[in-house]
Amino acid sequence: MTQAPHTHSEVAETAAQRVSRHASLLSGQLRNLTASLFPPASQKMLRSFSSGEVAKFVGVSDGYLRQLSIDGLGPVPAIATGGRRSYTLAQVNELRAYLAEARPREATQFLPRRRPGEPLQVIAVANFKGGSAKTTTSLYLSQYLALRGFRVLAIDLDPQASLSSMFGYQPEFDIDRNETLYGAIRYDDERRPTREVVRPTYFDGVSIVPGNLELMEFEHQTPRAMIDRRARGHDMFFRRVATALGEVEADYDVVVIDCPPQLGYLTMGALNAATAMVVTIHPQMVDMASMSQFLLMTSDLMSVIEDAGGHLHHDFIRYVVTRHDPNDVPETQIVALLRNLFGDDVLNAAAWKSTAVANAGLTKQSLYELERGSVGRAAYDRALESVDAVNAEITHLIKQAWGR
């Protein structure tokens, strides 16, 4: 059977040129879509929160908030028809500061920020299996902590930059050269102070170091730097993320790192900088087999870092079950197996598979950003309950690490 003759363009165009042309076509289309959906002057905005939600975040009663509003104390909420009060997240943080001053005995409840002597908590969210919900876990954990009054730095170490997109930064268009963490950990004279690559987000209390494909430069440049490290006097590659974080340590309580889906130099740097590691698990057999390889390789890499003089001390390592359907019998059996094998190292709570989370993600939002009725109240409540339970456990572990 003879093959159809190649067209002139197919013959003239190399594979590299074809891929480059496809990339340009797709990039241009994405730029057009972004311009139509998110005009240049627009910014991602966070909704206001009802007084009932705020009362839950802060740890007081809704009636108490109403009385504060009547007495003219604390931030002034927006009042809608029917007397419904709502607060922006910035106002929630103003309220926390007011309550901490007005009720000093309970100040740490309202402002749970780390105290003198308590180390910065750096949580690496890792797994080299795609689809294990690393980015979703990083996003929801960062936002949950901010809603509870912590100062959070999210770091996108994944060159695909999904976390950056969720926080409103398009990696192709909004992140220029030397504006990722690579800018603060690179080996040459263009290295920048970490504060210069930190950006604010619309989510009050969360800052981000965004990512894009530039992060791959660290993977390419590190082998060369390892050869001439002594001549140039640079830090070992695995210490560079920790060194960069040290420059902004005073500004934050918790750092959440969305690690790339590979065990490269960036991930090794994140693990060395981390005080804790959260491993995401999707309870399917193929994911279990992949995680087995991930753990073996991670163990080997940790040994390499320690042999090279690195100091790996994690306050906790936990496995979080993600995208779990509790009605799926095989999945439930896998979760039971995990708990039997790893015991308390598996979080009690699991993030359930939910159309509410998936639908929110389609518009680059989290459940915290959506109105309760926008994706179905029952589905929203179930999904939010499971996500909150996961993040509450991690928050408890953070406080335990601080000795509280």
Secondary structure, 3 states (H helix, E strand, C coil): CCCCCCCHHHHHCCHHHHHHHHHHHHHHHHHHHHHHHCCCCCCCCCCCEEHHHHHHHHCCCHHHHHHHHHHCCCCCCEECCCCCEEECHHHHHHHHHHHHHHCHHHHHHHCCCCCCCCCCEEEEEECCCCCCCHHHHHHHHHHHHHHCCCCEEEEECCCCCHHHHHCCCCCCCCCCCCCCCHHHHCCCCCCCCHHHHCEECCCCCEEEECCCHHHHHHHHHHHHHHHCHHHHCCCCHHHHHHHHHHCCHHHCCEEEEECCCCCCHHHHHHHHHCCEEEEEECCCHHHHHHHHHHHHHHHHHHHHHHHCCCCCCCCEEEEEECCECCCCHHHHHHHHHHHHHHHHHECCCCCECCHHHHHHHHCCCCCCCCCHHHHCHHHHHHHHHHHHHHHHHHHHHHHHHCCC
